[in-house]
């Protein structure tokens, strides 16, 4: 089954915008237009980390929280919306599924919409979270998968089942506390082809 990634959930009007931070004003650490050398291992993921860092320096609250450990099979990261929920996307695995982490002040109807069949996806987490002092509004987190979720964990797909377990249980921490993200940034800066 082809791995089509549909990254839109009707609930709450959450949708991803695929944009590059290098198209915006200069940041203080990575120059505008800084590009990771395409010969570098994981160069797309490294570029995503640099772009996310540049967006955050300009005031974005996306990727304020990330998993404490690097998500297994991580291929890409994408900044999502900032409406009723702040959404961050993580593409992973051989099926190239998208895990969307949506942080909000109050519980959302995202998982209800998915469960009712009003939107496609697989809801793997819908719970309260401990907000960081700098972002007290992030009191709730939802994580759902989109893409080729027809091979559901219940149908015996071990890769999806393992991913579901990771995202359901992982501790979400401020990005500054996630060593894997800092490592991606450092590697991306060293691999910059500017």
C-alpha positions, 0 to 999 in steps of 0.5 A: 500500500503506498504511503500517502501522507495526508496532513490535515485534520478537520477538527479545530481547523488544524493543518500543516504549512510546509515552509522554510525558515530560511525564507524569513528574516536572518537569525542570529545563529544560522544565516538566512538560506543556510543549507545543510550539505546534501551529502551529509547523512540525514541532511533533510532532517538536519535542515528541518532542525535548523529551520525549526531553530530559526523559526523559534528565534523569531518567536514561533512556539512550535516545537516548544515541547518534544519527546525526551528521546528521539522518535524511532525511525524519524525522517523529517520534522515540520512546523504546523499551525498555531490556531486552537492548538500548536501542531508539530509534525514528525515523519517516521518509519518505512511507511513514512507516517506522520505523527502530529503532536497538538498542544493546547490549553484545553482538551480538543475534539481531534481524537473524537473526530478521528474515532467517529470517522469524520477525519482519517488518522489514528489517535494514539494520545489524548492527555493532560500534560505538565506545562512549562513555566514559560508556556503555561497554556500548553496543558493538553497534548494529542498525538495522532498518526496520518498517512498509511494508517490502514495497517493499524497496530491492531491489525498486527503491523509491528512497526506501527504498534511500536510507534504507537506505544512510543508516542503514547508513553513518551515524556514530552519535555521543553526542547532545550532538555532534549539532547537528540534535538540539540545534537541534530542542530549541532550536526546541521550547523557543522554540515552547513554548505554556506 
